Amino acid sequence: MAQKLNKWDSAQHLKSEEDIVAYFEACLEEAGGDASFIAKARGMTQLAKDTGLGWESLYKALSSAGNPSFDTILKMTHALGLQCRAAALNT
């Protein structure tokens, strides 16, 4: 007998700002170029509202074929309550 399983989406379980920061860091490390994971931290509609960008523009920018501007990335991180910081790569 086949089991029916629900698709797991860790973004649905973010409860605090600390959870969002940890999720964002994991996305940057493991998303493999799929930036749409980042938007799931708050939801695309809320992120569009908080950034002042249209959700269509965000979907396009965050798609696998998208190429968001640095301004868009900064608006998104600010809307998520995050800061972008530079760090040296451990090579």
Secondary structure, DSSP 8 states (H G I E B T S, - for coil): ---------GGGG--SHHHHHHHHHHHHHHSTT-THHHHTTT-HHHHHHHHT--HHHHHHHHSTT----HHHHHHHHHHTT----------
